[in-house]
Amino acid sequence: MINRIFIKGIIGIFILASASSCSSQKNTVNMEQQVSQQEVTGTITAIENGKDGYMATVKDKKGTISIVTISIVNLQKSGGTFKRYNIGDRIQAKGEFWKDQAGVMHITAKSIMEVK
């Protein structure tokens, strides 16, 4: 009898663990689907070179600063074209974004173009 209770307890723990792991996978998928797209248009004020691209500091007309990651890999995955821009160029970048603790927006460019 004690063995049956023990076995039922083990089975119950296994079922609960399985159910919780399934729900955490669902939450991960939902979070990925909720990633927002953002757009920034402004002038490049600084460039920091990286391994497969660069990070451009962009200042818009209101003076708001954004950091745009311009990567060969990310642009190719989204069908965009990588181009090297320079300080002083006006660009428009679109892509997924997040804000750091200081409130600065960081955008991973999925598309980018020069603005005249």
C-alpha positions as CSV (number, residue, x, y, z in Angstrom):
1,M,0.0,0.0,0.0
2,I,2.8,2.4,0.9
3,N,4.4,1.5,-2.5
4,R,1.2,2.5,-4.4
5,I,1.0,5.8,-2.6
6,F,4.7,6.4,-3.3
7,I,4.3,5.5,-7.0
8,K,1.2,7.7,-7.3
9,G,3.1,10.6,-5.7
10,I,6.0,10.2,-8.1
11,I,3.6,10.1,-11.1
12,G,1.8,13.2,-9.8
13,I,5.1,15.1,-9.5
14,F,6.1,14.0,-13.0
15,I,2.7,15.1,-14.5
16,L,3.0,18.6,-12.7
17,A,6.6,19.0,-14.0
18,S,5.6,18.1,-17.5
19,A,2.6,20.5,-17.5
20,S,4.7,23.4,-16.2
21,S,7.4,22.9,-18.8
22,C,4.8,23.0,-21.5
23,S,3.3,26.2,-20.2
24,S,6.7,27.9,-20.0
25,Q,7.3,27.0,-23.7
26,K,4.0,28.5,-24.6
27,N,4.9,31.7,-22.8
28,T,8.2,31.9,-24.6
29,V,6.4,31.7,-28.0
30,N,3.9,34.3,-26.9
31,M,6.7,36.7,-25.8
32,E,8.4,36.2,-29.2
33,Q,5.2,37.1,-31.0
34,Q,4.8,40.2,-28.9
35,V,8.1,41.7,-29.9
36,S,7.3,45.2,-31.2
37,Q,8.7,46.9,-34.3
38,Q,9.9,50.5,-34.1
39,E,11.2,53.0,-36.6
40,V,13.7,55.8,-36.2
41,T,14.7,58.5,-38.6
42,G,17.6,60.8,-37.9
43,T,21.2,61.7,-38.4
44,I,24.1,59.4,-37.4
45,T,26.2,61.1,-34.8
46,A,28.6,58.2,-33.9
47,I,29.6,54.8,-35.1
48,E,31.0,51.8,-33.2
49,N,32.3,49.0,-35.4
50,G,31.4,45.4,-34.5
51,K,32.2,41.9,-35.8
52,D,29.5,41.7,-38.5
53,G,28.3,45.3,-38.7
54,Y,28.2,48.3,-36.6
55,M,26.2,50.3,-34.1
56,A,25.1,53.8,-35.1
57,T,24.0,56.4,-32.7
58,V,21.1,58.3,-34.3
59,K,19.7,61.6,-33.2
60,D,16.2,62.5,-34.5
61,K,14.8,66.0,-35.1
62,K,13.6,66.2,-31.5
63,G,17.1,65.5,-30.2
64,T,16.2,62.0,-29.0
65,I,19.1,59.5,-29.2
66,S,18.7,55.9,-30.4
67,I,21.2,53.2,-30.9
68,V,20.7,51.2,-34.1
69,T,22.5,47.9,-34.6
70,I,23.2,47.5,-38.3
71,S,24.2,43.9,-38.9
72,I,24.9,41.9,-42.1
73,V,23.3,38.8,-40.7
74,N,20.1,40.5,-39.3
75,L,19.5,42.5,-42.5
76,Q,20.0,39.3,-44.7
77,K,17.6,37.3,-42.5
78,S,14.9,39.9,-43.0
79,G,15.5,40.5,-46.7
80,G,17.3,43.8,-46.2
81,T,20.6,45.0,-47.7
82,F,23.6,45.9,-45.6
83,K,25.2,49.2,-46.4
84,R,27.9,51.1,-44.6
85,Y,26.7,54.6,-43.6
86,N,28.8,57.4,-42.2
87,I,28.6,60.0,-39.5
88,G,26.3,62.8,-40.8
89,D,24.1,60.5,-43.0
90,R,20.4,60.7,-42.4
91,I,18.9,57.2,-42.2
92,Q,15.6,55.5,-41.4
93,A,15.8,52.2,-39.6
94,K,13.0,49.8,-38.8
95,G,13.3,46.7,-36.5
96,E,12.8,45.2,-33.1
97,F,13.5,47.4,-30.2
98,W,14.2,47.5,-26.5
99,K,15.0,50.3,-24.0
100,D,17.9,50.3,-21.6
101,Q,17.8,51.5,-18.0
102,A,18.5,55.0,-19.1
103,G,15.5,54.9,-21.5
104,V,17.6,54.9,-24.6
105,M,16.0,53.0,-27.4
106,H,18.0,50.2,-29.1
107,I,16.8,49.0,-32.5
108,T,18.1,45.9,-34.3
109,A,17.7,47.0,-37.9
110,K,15.6,44.7,-40.1
111,S,15.5,47.4,-42.9
112,I,17.5,50.5,-43.3
113,M,17.7,53.3,-45.9
114,E,19.2,56.6,-46.4
115,V,16.9,59.7,-46.2
116,K,17.6,62.7,-48.4
